[in-house]
């Protein structure tokens, strides 16, 4: 009898143009390869987009998200303390959507049900009528993320984050306007951190497995919830070993890589340019910093124009091979972080040397001076940037970075891990590769568009 699996998310994973989609695409690709495309269903709580629906790799169903009236009422109940849901749960919940999800899951009767973060997990807080093993992909500890954002904004009044985070687009327009005020933001950081802390601890007793992408965060939550099924999970990012040959010639070309729609990353890039770029130009006059990632906008255009040819805002880049093969180093000056930074893993895959803050590499087994260069002081970045211009040294760090990726993040290594996480209890693999239930064709499966995440 064929085994079946269902993934439910607020995001359709293709095109894989952000880090979250890349992780979801990895889960989906694994299930398609192990179970077969006829035995996998992907459900999206969101409105269908024509481009995304053009060539889905498996059965895909869209359920309309909550109406703005439901969002507003839920936000009021969350912020007033009437109910325990966090703000991000509140804006993604409705009774109508729950009825639709319950009916779909009951009809499909899957063996494995993967739920993308607490936004979807809240719909399955209690066991349903099916016997599905319910696996909650928590992503990262949002409570920790909000506490860190609060700490950074408290220490530096010039730093402002969007309190709605990457789910701001889901908020009603009035709510998006209100949370832009500094005092409101700080209050929401504290409220959301407290609510998420309670919900994160509570959820560990309600699902068969709770997966966190950062092993340090998984360990922290497990210490708070002894005996609960909390497990770190490695993202499956690339199907094959990197075939792109490094072609660095010593040119002072550097990369800032990530979606500028992400509030923490955007604030970090702005601070880096404002406080660090003039010092970089003084020490490396011909330095060129390319900013790759979608979501720039007028504010970033104006800021980058201050530095002339030394800074280039490139936007989203579909094919990263040339960028990563010729650039001197990736710069990751994050002020705060949660989860695992896929931009760092992408650089390791390509063997691109990295200069990064401590929080940027949290949860990744890197050694300073071997796999990357650690630097938390923006004014000292030029020292490391100049050092990495040495072709021989750059090549040495590059080789070490590539070797670490192959050891910990290769497809073979990650799929073995997933066999244990997603296989039946007591079994090492749900369906061995090459069996009749395995989907034919190369990995990843056919889909509308697969790109590296400008996360």
Helices and strands as residue ranges (DSSP letters): E 5-9, H 19-35, G 37-39, E 40-45, E 59-63, H 68-80, H 87-90, H 95-108, E 112-116, H 117-121, G 122-124, E 133-139, H 142-155, G 165-170, H 173-178, H 182-203, E 209-212, H 215-224, E 230-232, E 253-257, H 263-283, E 288-292, H 297-305, G 308-310, E 311-315, H 321-326, E 329-332, H 342-350, E 354-356, G 358-361, E 373-374, G 378-380, H 381-387, H 391-409, H 411-422
